[in-house]
Amino acid sequence: MIITIKTLIVYAWNFLFNHKVSPLRHIPSVKVRHLVLQVLGLMWAVSFSIAVGSYTVLAVSILGHTVLIAAAAVTVATFTVATKRPNMFLRGAGRRADGEHD
């Protein structure tokens, strides 16, 4: 059986929002049915806004962590160079012969 997208959307919409089709139809009071549907709608709105906010903050968090990891890498590289080639940090070290100091 092939179901078109339009049919699927209409079926899903009716399943959720049509009080004659929805599982909420078993609640005898229309007022209570409406209240339950409103609470569920609020729950989903809050859930989606938290999720989208989390994804947005996640991007900023990833960027911040990348900067921290890069800073740690530069520090390790600096310490390694200082251990192996300490003369490199002297002013004008590129123009002098090894062993010359101020």
GUSE-137062 format. One record per residue: residue number from 0; x, y, z of N, C-alpha, C in turn. Coordinates in steps of 0.2 Angstrom, whole numbers, plus 5000, padded with zeros to 4 digits. Example, Ala and Ser with C-alpha at 12.3 -4.5 7.8 and 13.67 -1.06 7.14 Angstrom:
BEGIN
@k->0 n.xx->5066 n.yy->4972 n.zz->5039 ca.xx->5062 ca.yy->4978 ca.zz->5039 c.xx->5066 c.yy->4984 c.zz->5039
@k->1 n.xx->5064 n.yy->4989 n.zz->5035 ca.xx->5068 ca.yy->4995 ca.zz->5036 c.xx->5064 c.yy->5000 c.zz->5039
***
This chain:
BEGIN
@k->0 n.xx->5004 n.yy->4994 n.zz->5000 ca.xx->5000 ca.yy->5000 ca.zz->5000 c.xx->5004 c.yy->5006 c.zz->5000
@k->1 n.xx->5003 n.yy->5011 n.zz->4995 ca.xx->5007 ca.yy->5017 ca.zz->4995 c.xx->5003 c.yy->5022 c.zz->4998
@k->2 n.xx->5007 n.yy->5026 n.zz->5002 ca.xx->5003 ca.yy->5032 ca.zz->5005 c.xx->5007 c.yy->5038 c.zz->5003
@k->3 n.xx->5003 n.yy->5043 n.zz->5001 ca.xx->5006 ca.yy->5049 ca.zz->4999 c.xx->5008 c.yy->5053 c.zz->5005
@k->4 n.xx->5013 n.yy->5058 n.zz->5004 ca.xx->5015 ca.yy->5062 ca.zz->5009 c.xx->5009 c.yy->5066 c.zz->5012
@k->5 n.xx->5005 n.yy->5069 n.zz->5007 ca.xx->4999 ca.yy->5072 ca.zz->5009 c.xx->4994 c.yy->5068 c.zz->5014
@k->6 n.xx->4993 n.yy->5062 n.zz->5012 ca.xx->4989 ca.yy->5058 ca.zz->5016 c.xx->4992 c.yy->5056 c.zz->5023
@k->7 n.xx->4998 n.yy->5055 n.zz->5023 ca.xx->5002 ca.yy->5054 ca.zz->5029 c.xx->5001 c.yy->5060 c.zz->5034
@k->8 n.xx->5002 n.yy->5066 n.zz->5031 ca.xx->5002 ca.yy->5072 ca.zz->5035 c.xx->4994 c.yy->5073 c.zz->5038
@k->9 n.xx->4990 n.yy->5072 n.zz->5033 ca.xx->4983 ca.yy->5073 ca.zz->5036 c.xx->4981 c.yy->5068 c.zz->5041
@k->10 n.xx->4983 n.yy->5062 n.zz->5040 ca.xx->4982 ca.yy->5057 ca.zz->5045 c.xx->4985 c.yy->5059 c.zz->5052
@k->11 n.xx->4992 n.yy->5061 n.zz->5052 ca.xx->4995 ca.yy->5063 ca.zz->5058 c.xx->4992 c.yy->5069 c.zz->5061
@k->12 n.xx->4990 n.yy->5073 n.zz->5057 ca.xx->4986 ca.yy->5079 ca.zz->5060 c.xx->4980 c.yy->5077 c.zz->5063
@k->13 n.xx->4976 n.yy->5073 n.zz->5060 ca.xx->4969 ca.yy->5071 ca.zz->5063 c.xx->4970 c.yy->5067 c.zz->5069
@k->14 n.xx->4976 n.yy->5063 n.zz->5069 ca.xx->4977 ca.yy->5058 ca.zz->5075 c.xx->4979 c.yy->5063 c.zz->5081
@k->15 n.xx->4982 n.yy->5068 n.zz->5080 ca.xx->4984 ca.yy->5072 ca.zz->5086 c.xx->4979 c.yy->5077 c.zz->5087
@k->16 n.xx->4975 n.yy->5081 n.zz->5083 ca.xx->4971 ca.yy->5086 ca.zz->5084 c.xx->4964 c.yy->5086 c.zz->5083
@k->17 n.xx->4962 n.yy->5080 n.zz->5080 ca.xx->4954 ca.yy->5079 ca.zz->5079 c.xx->4952 c.yy->5075 c.zz->5085
@k->18 n.xx->4947 n.yy->5079 n.zz->5089 ca.xx->4945 ca.yy->5076 ca.zz->5095 c.xx->4941 c.yy->5069 c.zz->5094
@k->19 n.xx->4939 n.yy->5068 n.zz->5088 ca.xx->4935 ca.yy->5062 ca.zz->5086 c.xx->4939 c.yy->5056 c.zz->5085
@k->20 n.xx->4946 n.yy->5057 n.zz->5083 ca.xx->4950 ca.yy->5052 ca.zz->5081 c.xx->4956 c.yy->5051 c.zz->5086
@k->21 n.xx->4958 n.yy->5056 n.zz->5089 ca.xx->4963 ca.yy->5056 ca.zz->5094 c.xx->4962 c.yy->5051 c.zz->5100
@k->22 n.xx->4967 n.yy->5048 n.zz->5103 ca.xx->4966 ca.yy->5044 ca.zz->5108 c.xx->4963 c.yy->5048 c.zz->5114
@k->23 n.xx->4964 n.yy->5054 n.zz->5114 ca.xx->4960 ca.yy->5058 ca.zz->5119 c.xx->4953 c.yy->5058 c.zz->5119
@k->24 n.xx->4950 n.yy->5055 n.zz->5114 ca.xx->4943 ca.yy->5055 ca.zz->5113 c.xx->4940 c.yy->5051 c.zz->5119
@k->25 n.xx->4944 n.yy->5047 n.zz->5122 ca.xx->4941 ca.yy->5042 ca.zz->5127 c.xx->4940 c.yy->5046 c.zz->5134
@k->26 n.xx->4943 n.yy->5052 n.zz->5134 ca.xx->4941 ca.yy->5057 ca.zz->5140 c.xx->4934 c.yy->5060 c.zz->5139
@k->27 n.xx->4930 n.yy->5058 n.zz->5144 ca.xx->4923 ca.yy->5060 ca.zz->5143 c.xx->4922 c.yy->5068 c.zz->5142
@k->28 n.xx->4925 n.yy->5072 n.zz->5146 ca.xx->4924 ca.yy->5079 ca.zz->5146 c.xx->4928 c.yy->5083 c.zz->5141
@k->29 n.xx->4925 n.yy->5087 n.zz->5136 ca.xx->4928 ca.yy->5090 ca.zz->5131 c.xx->4933 c.yy->5095 c.zz->5134
@k->30 n.xx->4931 n.yy->5098 n.zz->5140 ca.xx->4935 ca.yy->5103 ca.zz->5143 c.xx->4942 c.yy->5100 c.zz->5145
@k->31 n.xx->4941 n.yy->5094 n.zz->5148 ca.xx->4947 ca.yy->5091 ca.zz->5151 c.xx->4952 c.yy->5089 c.zz->5145
@k->32 n.xx->4948 n.yy->5086 n.zz->5140 ca.xx->4952 ca.yy->5084 ca.zz->5133 c.xx->4956 c.yy->5090 c.zz->5131
@k->33 n.xx->4953 n.yy->5096 n.zz->5130 ca.xx->4956 ca.yy->5102 ca.zz->5128 c.xx->4962 c.yy->5104 c.zz->5132
@k->34 n.xx->4961 n.yy->5104 n.zz->5139 ca.xx->4966 ca.yy->5105 ca.zz->5144 c.xx->4972 c.yy->5101 c.zz->5143
@k->35 n.xx->4971 n.yy->5094 n.zz->5142 ca.xx->4976 ca.yy->5089 ca.zz->5141 c.xx->4980 c.yy->5091 c.zz->5135
@k->36 n.xx->4976 n.yy->5092 n.zz->5129 ca.xx->4980 ca.yy->5094 ca.zz->5123 c.xx->4984 c.yy->5100 c.zz->5124
@k->37 n.xx->4981 n.yy->5105 n.zz->5127 ca.xx->4985 ca.yy->5112 ca.zz->5128 c.xx->4992 c.yy->5110 c.zz->5132
@k->38 n.xx->4991 n.yy->5106 n.zz->5137 ca.xx->4997 ca.yy->5105 ca.zz->5142 c.xx->5002 c.yy->5101 c.zz->5137
@k->39 n.xx->5000 n.yy->5096 n.zz->5133 ca.xx->5004 ca.yy->5093 ca.zz->5129 c.xx->5008 c.yy->5097 c.zz->5124
@k->40 n.xx->5004 n.yy->5102 n.zz->5121 ca.xx->5006 ca.yy->5107 ca.zz->5117 c.xx->5012 c.yy->5111 c.zz->5120
@k->41 n.xx->5010 n.yy->5113 n.zz->5126 ca.xx->5015 ca.yy->5117 ca.zz->5130 c.xx->5022 c.yy->5113 c.zz->5131
@k->42 n.xx->5021 n.yy->5107 n.zz->5133 ca.xx->5027 ca.yy->5103 ca.zz->5134 c.xx->5031 c.yy->5102 c.zz->5128
@k->43 n.xx->5028 n.yy->5101 n.zz->5122 ca.xx->5032 ca.yy->5100 ca.zz->5116 c.xx->5035 c.yy->5107 c.zz->5114
@k->44 n.xx->5032 n.yy->5113 n.zz->5115 ca.xx->5035 ca.yy->5119 ca.zz->5113 c.xx->5041 c.yy->5120 c.zz->5118
@k->45 n.xx->5040 n.yy->5119 n.zz->5124 ca.xx->5046 ca.yy->5120 ca.zz->5129 c.xx->5052 c.yy->5115 c.zz->5127
@k->46 n.xx->5050 n.yy->5109 n.zz->5125 ca.xx->5055 ca.yy->5104 ca.zz->5123 c.xx->5059 c.yy->5106 c.zz->5117
@k->47 n.xx->5055 n.yy->5108 n.zz->5112 ca.xx->5059 ca.yy->5110 ca.zz->5106 c.xx->5063 c.yy->5116 c.zz->5107
@k->48 n.xx->5060 n.yy->5121 n.zz->5111 ca.xx->5064 ca.yy->5127 ca.zz->5112 c.xx->5071 c.yy->5125 c.zz->5116
@k->49 n.xx->5070 n.yy->5121 n.zz->5121 ca.xx->5076 ca.yy->5119 ca.zz->5125 c.xx->5081 c.yy->5115 c.zz->5120
@k->50 n.xx->5079 n.yy->5111 n.zz->5116 ca.xx->5083 ca.yy->5107 ca.zz->5111 c.xx->5086 c.yy->5112 c.zz->5106
@k->51 n.xx->5083 n.yy->5117 n.zz->5103 ca.xx->5086 ca.yy->5122 ca.zz->5099 c.xx->5091 c.yy->5126 c.zz->5102
@k->52 n.xx->5089 n.yy->5128 n.zz->5108 ca.xx->5094 ca.yy->5132 ca.zz->5112 c.xx->5100 c.yy->5128 c.zz->5114
@k->53 n.xx->5099 n.yy->5122 n.zz->5115 ca.xx->5105 ca.yy->5118 ca.zz->5117 c.xx->5109 c.yy->5117 c.zz->5111
@k->54 n.xx->5106 n.yy->5116 n.zz->5105 ca.xx->5110 ca.yy->5115 ca.zz->5099 c.xx->5114 c.yy->5122 c.zz->5097
@k->55 n.xx->5111 n.yy->5128 n.zz->5099 ca.xx->5114 ca.yy->5134 ca.zz->5098 c.xx->5120 c.yy->5135 c.zz->5102
@k->56 n.xx->5119 n.yy->5134 n.zz->5109 ca.xx->5124 ca.yy->5134 ca.zz->5114 c.xx->5130 c.yy->5129 c.zz->5112
@k->57 n.xx->5128 n.yy->5123 n.zz->5110 ca.xx->5133 ca.yy->5118 ca.zz->5108 c.xx->5138 c.yy->5121 c.zz->5103
@k->58 n.xx->5136 n.yy->5125 n.zz->5098 ca.xx->5141 ca.yy->5127 ca.zz->5093 c.xx->5145 c.yy->5132 c.zz->5097
@k->59 n.xx->5143 n.yy->5136 n.zz->5101 ca.xx->5147 ca.yy->5141 ca.zz->5105 c.xx->5152 c.yy->5137 c.zz->5109
@k->60 n.xx->5149 n.yy->5132 n.zz->5112 ca.xx->5154 ca.yy->5128 ca.zz->5117 c.xx->5159 c.yy->5124 c.zz->5113
@k->61 n.xx->5157 n.yy->5122 n.zz->5107 ca.xx->5163 ca.yy->5118 ca.zz->5103 c.xx->5168 c.yy->5123 c.zz->5101
@k->62 n.xx->5166 n.yy->5129 n.zz->5099 ca.xx->5171 ca.yy->5134 ca.zz->5097 c.xx->5175 c.yy->5136 c.zz->5103
@k->63 n.xx->5172 n.yy->5137 n.zz->5109 ca.xx->5176 ca.yy->5139 ca.zz->5115 c.xx->5181 c.yy->5133 c.zz->5117
@k->64 n.xx->5179 n.yy->5127 n.zz->5116 ca.xx->5183 ca.yy->5121 ca.zz->5118 c.xx->5189 c.yy->5121 c.zz->5113
@k->65 n.xx->5188 n.yy->5122 n.zz->5106 ca.xx->5193 ca.yy->5122 ca.zz->5101 c.xx->5198 c.yy->5127 c.zz->5103
@k->66 n.xx->5196 n.yy->5133 n.zz->5105 ca.xx->5201 ca.yy->5139 ca.zz->5107 c.xx->5205 c.yy->5136 c.zz->5113
@k->67 n.xx->5202 n.yy->5133 n.zz->5118 ca.xx->5206 ca.yy->5131 ca.zz->5123 c.xx->5211 c.yy->5125 c.zz->5122
@k->68 n.xx->5209 n.yy->5121 n.zz->5117 ca.xx->5213 ca.yy->5115 ca.zz->5115 c.xx->5219 c.yy->5118 c.zz->5111
@k->69 n.xx->5217 n.yy->5123 n.zz->5107 ca.xx->5223 ca.yy->5126 ca.zz->5103 c.xx->5228 c.yy->5130 c.zz->5107
@k->70 n.xx->5225 n.yy->5133 n.zz->5112 ca.xx->5230 ca.yy->5137 ca.zz->5117 c.xx->5234 c.yy->5132 c.zz->5121
@k->71 n.xx->5231 n.yy->5126 n.zz->5123 ca.xx->5236 ca.yy->5121 ca.zz->5126 c.xx->5241 c.yy->5118 c.zz->5121
@k->72 n.xx->5239 n.yy->5117 n.zz->5115 ca.xx->5244 ca.yy->5115 ca.zz->5109 c.xx->5249 c.yy->5120 c.zz->5108
@k->73 n.xx->5248 n.yy->5126 n.zz->5108 ca.xx->5253 ca.yy->5131 ca.zz->5107 c.xx->5258 c.yy->5131 c.zz->5113
@k->74 n.xx->5255 n.yy->5130 n.zz->5119 ca.xx->5259 ca.yy->5130 ca.zz->5126 c.xx->5264 c.yy->5124 c.zz->5125
@k->75 n.xx->5261 n.yy->5118 n.zz->5124 ca.xx->5265 ca.yy->5112 ca.zz->5123 c.xx->5271 c.yy->5113 c.zz->5118
@k->76 n.xx->5269 n.yy->5116 n.zz->5112 ca.xx->5274 ca.yy->5117 ca.zz->5107 c.xx->5279 c.yy->5122 c.zz->5109
@k->77 n.xx->5277 n.yy->5128 n.zz->5113 ca.xx->5282 ca.yy->5132 ca.zz->5116 c.xx->5287 c.yy->5129 c.zz->5121
@k->78 n.xx->5284 n.yy->5125 n.zz->5125 ca.xx->5288 ca.yy->5122 ca.zz->5130 c.xx->5293 c.yy->5117 c.zz->5127
@k->79 n.xx->5291 n.yy->5113 n.zz->5121 ca.xx->5295 ca.yy->5109 ca.zz->5118 c.xx->5301 c.yy->5112 c.zz->5114
@k->80 n.xx->5299 n.yy->5118 n.zz->5111 ca.xx->5305 ca.yy->5122 ca.zz->5108 c.xx->5309 c.yy->5125 c.zz->5113
@k->81 n.xx->5307 n.yy->5127 n.zz->5119 ca.xx->5311 ca.yy->5130 ca.zz->5124 c.xx->5316 c.yy->5125 c.zz->5127
@k->82 n.xx->5314 n.yy->5118 n.zz->5127 ca.xx->5318 ca.yy->5113 ca.zz->5129 c.xx->5323 c.yy->5111 c.zz->5124
@k->83 n.xx->5321 n.yy->5111 n.zz->5118 ca.xx->5326 ca.yy->5108 ca.zz->5113 c.xx->5330 c.yy->5114 c.zz->5110
@k->84 n.xx->5327 n.yy->5120 n.zz->5109 ca.xx->5331 ca.yy->5125 ca.zz->5106 c.xx->5330 c.yy->5132 c.zz->5110
@k->85 n.xx->5333 n.yy->5132 n.zz->5116 ca.xx->5331 ca.yy->5138 ca.zz->5120 c.xx->5334 c.yy->5145 c.zz->5117
@k->86 n.xx->5339 n.yy->5144 n.zz->5112 ca.xx->5342 ca.yy->5151 ca.zz->5109 c.xx->5337 c.yy->5154 c.zz->5104
@k->87 n.xx->5332 n.yy->5150 n.zz->5102 ca.xx->5327 ca.yy->5153 ca.zz->5098 c.xx->5323 c.yy->5159 c.zz->5101
@k->88 n.xx->5323 n.yy->5159 n.zz->5107 ca.xx->5319 ca.yy->5164 ca.zz->5110 c.xx->5323 c.yy->5171 c.zz->5112
@k->89 n.xx->5329 n.yy->5171 n.zz->5110 ca.xx->5333 ca.yy->5177 ca.zz->5111 c.xx->5332 c.yy->5182 c.zz->5106
@k->90 n.xx->5332 n.yy->5188 n.zz->5107 ca.xx->5331 ca.yy->5193 ca.zz->5102 c.xx->5336 c.yy->5193 c.zz->5097
@k->91 n.xx->5334 n.yy->5192 n.zz->5091 ca.xx->5338 ca.yy->5192 ca.zz->5085 c.xx->5342 c.yy->5185 c.zz->5084
@k->92 n.xx->5339 n.yy->5180 n.zz->5087 ca.xx->5342 ca.yy->5174 ca.zz->5087 c.xx->5343 c.yy->5171 c.zz->5080
@k->93 n.xx->5339 n.yy->5173 n.zz->5076 ca.xx->5340 ca.yy->5171 ca.zz->5069 c.xx->5346 c.yy->5174 c.zz->5065
@k->94 n.xx->5349 n.yy->5179 n.zz->5067 ca.xx->5354 ca.yy->5182 ca.zz->5064 c.xx->5361 c.yy->5181 c.zz->5067
@k->95 n.xx->5361 n.yy->5178 n.zz->5073 ca.xx->5367 ca.yy->5176 ca.zz->5077 c.xx->5369 c.yy->5169 c.zz->5076
@k->96 n.xx->5376 n.yy->5168 n.zz->5077 ca.xx->5378 ca.yy->5161 ca.zz->5077 c.xx->5377 c.yy->5158 c.zz->5084
@k->97 n.xx->5376 n.yy->5152 n.zz->5084 ca.xx->5375 ca.yy->5148 ca.zz->5091 c.xx->5380 c.yy->5150 c.zz->5096
@k->98 n.xx->5378 n.yy->5151 n.zz->5102 ca.xx->5383 ca.yy->5153 ca.zz->5107 c.xx->5383 c.yy->5160 c.zz->5109
@k->99 n.xx->5381 n.yy->5164 n.zz->5105 ca.xx->5382 ca.yy->5172 ca.zz->5106 c.xx->5376 c.yy->5174 c.zz->5110
@k->100 n.xx->5377 n.yy->5177 n.zz->5116 ca.xx->5372 ca.yy->5180 ca.zz->5120 c.xx->5373 c.yy->5187 c.zz->5121
@k->101 n.xx->5368 n.yy->5191 n.zz->5123 ca.xx->5369 ca.yy->5198 ca.zz->5126 c.xx->5372 c.yy->5198 c.zz->5133
***
